[in-house]
Amino acid sequence: MSSETRDWSKSENQEVDVTGTAENAKAGALLMLEPESPILLRGVPDWDDDTVGKRVSVKAIVRRVPGLPQADDSDEAMQGTATDRDMWVLEVQQYHVIE
């Protein structure tokens, strides 16, 4: 299932296992899900240089949180918007880089 069509509400407050590419943004660590849709991670301040750009498997709890203010220069929308003001994040329990 594409992350753009993923209904995170079905997993709210539940543990999920997802795989994506580690990236950093001003808001913090992101997991780029296919096809290149970012979701914000909590519990990982920023990916280290050795991890950025690599495939990562993440075990996390799906949470609904207040949304971030809209940036004027943002051309990349954060996927998984819960409502107009809330968004979905993954609260990381553990992760590992896929070799």
N, C-alpha and C positions, 0 to 999 in steps of 0.2 A: 504494500500500500504506500503510495506517495505521501511524504510528510505534508504536502500542501492540502491533501484531502483527509489527513489523519484527524480523527475526532478525539482530541486529548481529554475531553470531558468524560469519556467512558473510562479513563484511567486516572481521573483525579484522585489524589491522595493514595494512589496505589503504586507499588514498585513495578518498574518496567526495565527491560534490557533493550538498549538501542545501540546501533553502530553508526558512526559517521566520521567526519574528518575534523580534527582539532584545529580551531582558529581562535584568534584573539580579536577583541573589539574594544572600543572605549567603555562599553558597558560591562566588559569582563569576558570570561571564557565562553566560547560558543562551540556547539556541535553542529557541523554542517551535515544535514540529512539530505538524502537524495530527493529530488534533483537540486542540490545546492540551496537548501532552505535552512537558515540558521535557527537554532533555539538556544536561549541563554541558559547557562549552567550556574547553579549556586553550589558553593562548597569547593570550587576550584577558582581561586582568584584570577589567575592567568595561566595558560599553558606555558611550560618552559620551552626554550628554543629547540630542544631535542624532540619535543612532542608536536609542535605546530606543523600542520600539513600532513600528519600521519593519521592512519585509520585507528580509531579508538573505540573500544567496547565499554559502554557505561551502564552501570546499574544505578537507577535513580528513582526517586519518588516524584510523581507529577504534581506540581503545585500551581494554583492560580494566585497571581500576585498583582498588585497595582502596576499599571503600565508605566513605561518610561516616557518622559516628555518627548514629543516629536522633534527630531533634529532637522534643521533646514537643509543640511547638506547630505542627508541620508537618501541614497538611491536604492537601498536594499531594505526591504520591509522585513521585520522580525516575524517569522512564521508562528502560527499557533496563537493568534489573538483570541482571548477568551471572550471579551466584550469590547466595547469602544474604549474602555479605560483599563481593563485588566488584560493580562497576558499569561501564557503558560511558560513555566520554567521547569527545568529538571534539577531537583535537589540531589546532588551526587552522593551516593553511598560508597561506591568504589568504581574504579576504572582501570583498564589496562590497555597498553598499546598493542595492536595486533601486528605481529611480526610477519 
